[in-house]
Amino acid sequence: QVQLVESGGGLVQPGGSLRLACAASGSAFSSYAMNWYRQAPGKQRELVAGITSGGSTAYVDSVKGRFTISRDNAKNTVYLQMNSLKPEDTAVYYCNALNSLRIVGWGQGTQVTVSS
């Protein structure tokens, strides 16, 4: 099991930006696929973005062109750069790690609130 710690959430005005980070424990980070999920109040958890161990990325349609997922294997960290934020992006954001399609860890979540 890998320990994951998210950071970078907060309150931002519509149109603003935030960068989330998810730091992983251990020495196998570079072999994991990493994902960012979010869960808004009263809604199901939603997959937002993912990045493979090789660096290929994918996004849910609602964030394409606004969010960018990246990873720094030297720092055992995956990032989610969020630009042009909208109120509907308000949610708790979680990261998880997959090893050969098996989930090996979840973070505790970080709150993102987009409001004027």
Order of alpha helices (4+ residues) and beta strands (2+ residues): beta-beta-beta-beta-beta-beta-beta-beta-beta-beta-beta
